[in-house]
Amino acid sequence: MSSDLTFIGLFLQASFIVQLVMLLLLSVSIASWTFIFQRSRALSGAREEMRQFEDKFWSGADLNRLYQELSARNNLTGMGSIFCAGFKEFVRLRKSNTSTNGVVDGTYRAMRVTMSRQVEELESRLPFLATAGSISPYIGLFGTVWGIMNAFIALGEVQQATLAMVAPGIAEALIATAIGLFAAIPAVIAYNRFSHQVEKLENNYGNFMEEFSAILHRQAMASQAQQPQA
């Protein structure tokens, strides 16, 4: 019996279970690369949005004008959405004659909620990459064990075993492990890289919230000092 030792040939010669394992791993690999490209674009966009916002914010722009400009945009994300949430809450609490500490605390809570939503959005698809990187080698190993087991069972049914008879079965079984590693390695690298980038963005968001809260606290104190005493 002649054996085709190409990838397609070994796949077609493999048992049904091993073929299912290979197809599953190929599907996981395709999904992983799709999410890798999506997350790469999303995180690049988040960094660019943060850079542009910081340039405007620290250039000394009027906060009311900056808020009006940003709130008019559709699908506002990142640091801009945190700023708008905080400034909106700041204005609302000041109009309600809330104490200075109450204004600052309420503003910070509003920004914290918005930041949590932004970070959650940035982290979307990362759990899939982590899962793919963790389980793909084991799924591939299962396919390899199953294929080798079938190869030795078939080998035991013949009178005389040769390397030519054993090699195709072993090769088709090992392909499952190779595909598992092919799916796992990029997923693990991407997950670690993206997690680090999300952590940096979250730290930058947190630093901005602290600095912006200090600015709003000074404004609230100055407004309170200007009010006529009863």
FENKACOR-V305146 format. One record per residue. RES is the residue in one small letter. OMEGA is omega in whole degrees, 0 to 359 (* if undefined). D_CENTER is the distance of its C-alpha to the mean C-alpha in Angstrom with 1 decimal. Layout:
# FENKACOR-V305146
<<RES;OMEGA;D_CENTER> <RES;OMEGA;D_CENTER>>
This chain:
# FENKACOR-V305146
<<m;180;48.5> <s;183;46.6> <s;175;42.9> <d;184;40.4> <l;172;38.1> <t;182;35.6> <f;181;32.1> <i;180;33.2> <g;179;36.4> <l;178;35.0> <f;181;32.5> <l;180;35.5> <q;184;37.6> <a;177;35.1> <s;184;35.6> <f;181;34.0> <i;180;31.7> <v;177;30.5> <q;177;30.0> <l;179;27.8> <v;180;25.7> <m;179;25.4> <l;178;24.4> <l;181;21.8> <l;176;20.3> <l;177;20.5> <s;178;18.8> <v;180;15.9> <s;179;15.9> <i;179;16.1> <a;180;13.2> <s;180;11.0> <w;177;12.3> <t;180;11.9> <f;178;8.1> <i;179;8.2> <f;180;10.5> <q;181;8.9> <r;179;5.7> <s;178;8.6> <r;182;10.8> <a;181;8.9> <l;175;8.4> <s;177;12.0> <g;179;13.3> <a;178;12.2> <r;179;14.0> <e;178;16.9> <e;180;17.3> <m;180;17.5> <r;181;20.0> <q;180;22.1> <f;181;22.2> <e;177;23.3> <d;179;25.9> <k;186;27.4> <f;184;27.2> <w;175;28.8> <s;180;31.3> <g;180;33.4> <a;177;32.7> <d;185;34.2> <l;179;31.7> <n;180;33.3> <r;178;33.2> <l;178;29.6> <y;179;28.7> <q;180;30.7> <e;184;29.1> <l;182;25.5> <s;178;26.3> <a;181;27.9> <r;173;24.7> <n;178;22.9> <n;178;19.2> <l;183;19.1> <t;171;15.7> <g;184;14.8> <m;177;17.7> <g;179;20.2> <s;176;19.4> <i;178;19.7> <f;182;23.0> <c;179;24.3> <a;180;23.7> <g;183;25.4> <f;178;28.2> <k;179;29.0> <e;178;29.3> <f;180;31.4> <v;181;33.8> <r;181;34.1> <l;178;34.9> <r;179;37.4> <k;180;39.2> <s;178;39.6> <n;176;41.3> <t;179;38.9> <s;183;39.5> <t;179;37.8> <n;178;35.8> <g;178;34.9> <v;183;33.7> <v;180;31.5> <d;179;30.1> <g;178;29.5> <t;181;27.8> <y;179;25.5> <r;179;24.5> <a;178;23.8> <m;180;21.5> <r;178;19.8> <v;180;19.1> <t;179;17.7> <m;179;15.5> <s;178;14.1> <r;179;13.4> <q;180;11.7> <v;177;9.4> <e;178;8.8> <e;179;8.0> <l;182;5.6> <e;180;3.8> <s;182;4.8> <r;179;4.9> <l;176;3.5> <p;177;7.2> <f;179;8.5> <l;178;7.9> <a;180;9.4> <t;180;12.1> <a;180;12.9> <g;183;13.4> <s;190;15.5> <i;183;17.7> <s;178;18.3> <p;181;20.9> <y;175;22.7> <i;177;22.9> <g;178;24.2> <l;176;26.6> <f;178;27.9> <g;179;28.7> <t;180;30.5> <v;180;32.5> <w;180;33.5> <g;179;34.5> <i;178;36.5> <m;178;38.2> <n;179;39.3> <a;180;40.5> <f;175;42.7> <i;178;44.0> <a;181;45.1> <l;180;46.5> <g;182;48.6> <e;180;50.3> <v;182;51.9> <q;184;55.0> <q;182;54.0> <a;176;50.4> <t;179;49.5> <l;180;46.5> <a;178;46.2> <m;184;45.9> <v;189;43.2> <a;182;41.0> <p;180;39.6> <g;179;38.5> <i;182;36.9> <a;181;35.2> <e;177;33.7> <a;182;32.5> <l;178;30.8> <i;179;28.9> <a;177;26.8> <t;179;25.7> <a;179;25.1> <i;177;22.9> <g;177;21.0> <l;178;20.5> <f;178;19.6> <a;188;16.7> <a;188;15.6> <i;178;15.9> <p;181;13.5> <a;180;10.8> <v;179;11.6> <i;181;11.9> <a;181;8.7> <y;180;6.9> <n;181;9.5> <r;182;9.3> <f;178;5.8> <s;178;6.6> <h;179;9.9> <q;178;9.2> <v;179;7.6> <e;178;10.7> <k;178;12.9> <l;179;12.2> <e;177;12.8> <n;178;15.9> <n;177;17.1> <y;180;16.8> <g;178;18.7> <n;178;21.3> <f;180;21.9> <m;179;22.5> <e;181;25.0> <e;180;26.8> <f;177;26.9> <s;178;28.3> <a;178;30.9> <i;180;31.9> <l;178;32.2> <h;178;34.2> <r;178;36.6> <q;180;37.0> <a;178;37.7> <m;179;40.2> <a;178;41.9> <s;180;42.3> <q;181;43.7> <a;182;46.2> <q;181;47.4> <q;180;48.2> <p;180;52.0> <q;181;53.1> <a;*;54.7>>
